[in-house]
């Protein structure tokens, strides 16, 4: 029987060994990002389908999630059969658990769910390490050139007859050449294109 005194939230049934698990934390992050509150309970039950079903039946939003049993996450709606949940996925990565949390929230909102890719979008779009090193070298070279130019400019100013005392912040006065900026930008774009 549903506890109507609790606040409207998605309920999460968690096998005890998953309480400190990063998958559980990321599932909660996904719900939070979508703005849906959640509550959880710990259980010794090894049947994740039952955990998800119990969670859905206790939720005032009619949506429950079960997590456990070798990284299995099940999103269940109160009106669905226990053996035919809304979404079931064995997750291998934290980002997948976060998307599952987001999808549970989206079920509550009645909006389309997100696909769960095998690879994290961030790592898929990141620049390979060697190209990152090349870009950093170019940036450092451009900074060194700018500092040398500034030092030369300062030396010329101090050799003038007026010899004004001016506090100099080299980082502030360093000007990176527009050719350097263009070269670095091309390197970044090429690296992203190749990844």
One Martini backbone bead per residue (centre of mass of N, CA, C, O) as a GRO file, in nm:
protein
  195
    1UNK     BB    1   0.097   0.036   0.021
    2UNK     BB    2   0.074   0.362  -0.012
    3UNK     BB    3   0.250   0.650   0.103
    4UNK     BB    4   0.087   0.963   0.122
    5UNK     BB    5   0.290   1.133   0.317
    6UNK     BB    6   0.483   1.149   0.109
    7UNK     BB    7   0.664   1.285  -0.114
    8UNK     BB    8   0.699   1.352  -0.430
    9UNK     BB    9   0.871   1.066  -0.577
   10UNK     BB   10   1.133   0.880  -0.659
   11UNK     BB   11   1.193   0.546  -0.609
   12UNK     BB   12   1.473   0.362  -0.458
   13UNK     BB   13   1.599   0.040  -0.492
   14UNK     BB   14   1.870  -0.086  -0.284
   15UNK     BB   15   2.121  -0.271  -0.266
   16UNK     BB   16   2.334  -0.266  -0.007
   17UNK     BB   17   2.606  -0.287  -0.186
   18UNK     BB   18   2.510   0.005  -0.341
   19UNK     BB   19   2.521   0.255  -0.151
   20UNK     BB   20   2.845   0.335  -0.234
   21UNK     BB   21   2.793   0.351  -0.530
   22UNK     BB   22   2.844   0.528  -0.824
   23UNK     BB   23   2.584   0.449  -0.971
   24UNK     BB   24   2.389   0.558  -0.762
   25UNK     BB   25   2.485   0.852  -0.759
   26UNK     BB   26   2.435   0.900  -1.070
   27UNK     BB   27   2.138   0.845  -1.070
   28UNK     BB   28   2.075   1.087  -0.883
   29UNK     BB   29   2.190   1.309  -1.066
   30UNK     BB   30   1.985   1.270  -1.296
   31UNK     BB   31   1.738   1.352  -1.130
   32UNK     BB   32   1.837   1.633  -1.040
   33UNK     BB   33   1.875   1.760  -1.327
   34UNK     BB   34   1.550   1.724  -1.374
   35UNK     BB   35   1.398   1.799  -1.089
   36UNK     BB   36   1.365   1.519  -0.930
   37UNK     BB   37   1.273   1.368  -0.665
   38UNK     BB   38   1.414   1.144  -0.410
   39UNK     BB   39   1.408   0.809  -0.279
   40UNK     BB   40   1.544   0.558  -0.052
   41UNK     BB   41   1.606   0.200  -0.019
   42UNK     BB   42   1.715  -0.073   0.156
   43UNK     BB   43   1.813  -0.415   0.048
   44UNK     BB   44   1.831  -0.782   0.042
   45UNK     BB   45   1.718  -0.807  -0.222
   46UNK     BB   46   1.801  -0.983  -0.538
   47UNK     BB   47   1.546  -0.858  -0.687
   48UNK     BB   48   1.524  -0.594  -0.900
   49UNK     BB   49   1.234  -0.608  -1.000
   50UNK     BB   50   1.109  -0.590  -0.717
   51UNK     BB   51   1.233  -0.325  -0.630
   52UNK     BB   52   1.108  -0.152  -0.856
   53UNK     BB   53   0.813  -0.224  -0.796
   54UNK     BB   54   0.804  -0.129  -0.503
   55UNK     BB   55   0.889   0.162  -0.564
   56UNK     BB   56   0.649   0.233  -0.750
   57UNK     BB   57   0.418   0.165  -0.542
   58UNK     BB   58   0.540   0.397  -0.330
   59UNK     BB   59   0.501   0.613  -0.542
   60UNK     BB   60   0.344   0.917  -0.617
   61UNK     BB   61   0.468   0.900  -0.929
   62UNK     BB   62   0.486   0.582  -1.021
   63UNK     BB   63   0.810   0.569  -0.984
   64UNK     BB   64   1.076   0.325  -1.013
   65UNK     BB   65   1.394   0.198  -0.884
   66UNK     BB   66   1.642  -0.050  -0.955
   67UNK     BB   67   1.952  -0.156  -0.781
   68UNK     BB   68   2.177  -0.417  -0.898
   69UNK     BB   69   2.268  -0.708  -0.994
   70UNK     BB   70   2.522  -0.642  -1.169
   71UNK     BB   71   2.446  -0.339  -1.268
   72UNK     BB   72   2.135  -0.318  -1.250
   73UNK     BB   73   1.877  -0.116  -1.411
   74UNK     BB   74   1.536  -0.031  -1.313
   75UNK     BB   75   1.249   0.099  -1.472
   76UNK     BB   76   0.931   0.167  -1.311
   77UNK     BB   77   0.585   0.130  -1.343
   78UNK     BB   78   0.297   0.075  -1.174
   79UNK     BB   79   0.133  -0.029  -1.452
   80UNK     BB   80   0.348  -0.243  -1.480
   81UNK     BB   81   0.492  -0.525  -1.521
   82UNK     BB   82   0.744  -0.673  -1.349
   83UNK     BB   83   0.861  -0.821  -1.630
   84UNK     BB   84   0.785  -0.520  -1.781
   85UNK     BB   85   0.964  -0.276  -1.792
   86UNK     BB   86   1.043   0.028  -1.909
   87UNK     BB   87   1.361  -0.007  -1.810
   88UNK     BB   88   1.661  -0.202  -1.893
   89UNK     BB   89   2.008  -0.197  -1.753
   90UNK     BB   90   2.339  -0.269  -1.799
   91UNK     BB   91   2.587  -0.095  -1.638
   92UNK     BB   92   2.935   0.028  -1.689
   93UNK     BB   93   2.881   0.339  -1.639
   94UNK     BB   94   2.819   0.633  -1.485
   95UNK     BB   95   2.680   0.788  -1.724
   96UNK     BB   96   2.455   0.574  -1.757
   97UNK     BB   97   2.324   0.611  -1.480
   98UNK     BB   98   2.251   0.908  -1.524
   99UNK     BB   99   2.059   0.855  -1.763
  100UNK     BB  100   1.866   0.675  -1.605
  101UNK     BB  101   1.778   0.898  -1.411
  102UNK     BB  102   1.672   1.085  -1.630
  103UNK     BB  103   1.460   0.879  -1.742
  104UNK     BB  104   1.289   0.863  -1.489
  105UNK     BB  105   1.213   1.163  -1.495
  106UNK     BB  106   1.088   1.158  -1.784
  107UNK     BB  107   0.856   0.974  -1.713
  108UNK     BB  108   0.721   1.171  -1.524
  109UNK     BB  109   0.703   1.410  -1.747
  110UNK     BB  110   0.649   1.290  -2.045
  111UNK     BB  111   0.928   1.257  -2.194
  112UNK     BB  112   1.173   1.184  -2.380
  113UNK     BB  113   1.423   0.972  -2.391
  114UNK     BB  114   1.745   0.874  -2.359
  115UNK     BB  115   2.010   0.758  -2.486
  116UNK     BB  116   2.248   0.479  -2.431
  117UNK     BB  117   2.559   0.487  -2.461
  118UNK     BB  118   2.874   0.327  -2.466
  119UNK     BB  119   2.990   0.622  -2.491
  120UNK     BB  120   3.118   0.900  -2.388
  121UNK     BB  121   3.096   1.209  -2.519
  122UNK     BB  122   3.352   1.332  -2.402
  123UNK     BB  123   3.555   1.104  -2.489
  124UNK     BB  124   3.478   1.110  -2.793
  125UNK     BB  125   3.559   1.440  -2.818
  126UNK     BB  126   3.836   1.413  -2.744
  127UNK     BB  127   4.163   1.476  -2.744
  128UNK     BB  128   4.436   1.347  -2.815
  129UNK     BB  129   4.718   1.348  -2.633
  130UNK     BB  130   4.928   1.435  -2.848
  131UNK     BB  131   4.768   1.684  -2.946
  132UNK     BB  132   4.758   1.827  -2.675
  133UNK     BB  133   5.066   1.862  -2.651
  134UNK     BB  134   5.099   2.035  -2.905
  135UNK     BB  135   4.917   2.267  -2.811
  136UNK     BB  136   5.071   2.339  -2.554
  137UNK     BB  137   5.336   2.410  -2.695
  138UNK     BB  138   5.221   2.643  -2.865
  139UNK     BB  139   5.126   2.814  -2.629
  140UNK     BB  140   5.402   2.841  -2.490
  141UNK     BB  141   5.545   2.970  -2.729
  142UNK     BB  142   5.360   3.219  -2.747
  143UNK     BB  143   5.416   3.319  -2.459
  144UNK     BB  144   5.723   3.352  -2.487
  145UNK     BB  145   5.713   3.555  -2.716
  146UNK     BB  146   5.548   3.767  -2.563
  147UNK     BB  147   5.748   3.809  -2.328
  148UNK     BB  148   5.991   3.896  -2.500
  149UNK     BB  149   5.853   4.141  -2.624
  150UNK     BB  150   5.797   4.283  -2.355
  151UNK     BB  151   6.088   4.303  -2.256
  152UNK     BB  152   6.190   4.471  -2.490
  153UNK     BB  153   5.991   4.705  -2.447
  154UNK     BB  154   6.086   4.774  -2.161
  155UNK     BB  155   6.381   4.831  -2.226
  156UNK     BB  156   6.324   5.068  -2.417
  157UNK     BB  157   6.174   5.243  -2.205
  158UNK     BB  158   6.420   5.257  -1.992
  159UNK     BB  159   6.620   5.410  -2.211
  160UNK     BB  160   6.491   5.654  -2.176
  161UNK     BB  161   6.523   5.974  -2.051
  162UNK     BB  162   6.283   5.967  -1.832
  163UNK     BB  163   6.264   5.717  -1.656
  164UNK     BB  164   6.005   5.571  -1.568
  165UNK     BB  165   5.830   5.429  -1.309
  166UNK     BB  166   5.700   5.100  -1.387
  167UNK     BB  167   5.485   4.871  -1.324
  168UNK     BB  168   5.520   4.524  -1.429
  169UNK     BB  169   5.299   4.297  -1.596
  170UNK     BB  170   5.366   4.052  -1.805
  171UNK     BB  171   5.095   3.904  -1.835
  172UNK     BB  172   4.935   4.161  -1.912
  173UNK     BB  173   5.142   4.258  -2.157
  174UNK     BB  174   5.105   4.012  -2.306
  175UNK     BB  175   5.111   3.944  -2.661
  176UNK     BB  176   4.946   3.755  -2.878
  177UNK     BB  177   4.975   3.660  -3.174
  178UNK     BB  178   4.755   3.608  -3.431
  179UNK     BB  179   4.914   3.371  -3.557
  180UNK     BB  180   4.912   3.195  -3.303
  181UNK     BB  181   4.608   3.171  -3.271
  182UNK     BB  182   4.556   3.042  -3.546
  183UNK     BB  183   4.739   2.792  -3.509
  184UNK     BB  184   4.597   2.681  -3.256
  185UNK     BB  185   4.314   2.657  -3.375
  186UNK     BB  186   4.388   2.455  -3.597
  187UNK     BB  187   4.485   2.230  -3.410
  188UNK     BB  188   4.219   2.187  -3.263
  189UNK     BB  189   4.039   2.127  -3.508
  190UNK     BB  190   4.201   1.885  -3.613
  191UNK     BB  191   4.180   1.713  -3.357
  192UNK     BB  192   3.867   1.696  -3.357
  193UNK     BB  193   3.836   1.570  -3.641
  194UNK     BB  194   4.018   1.305  -3.576
  195UNK     BB  195   3.838   1.195  -3.318
   0.00000   0.00000   0.00000
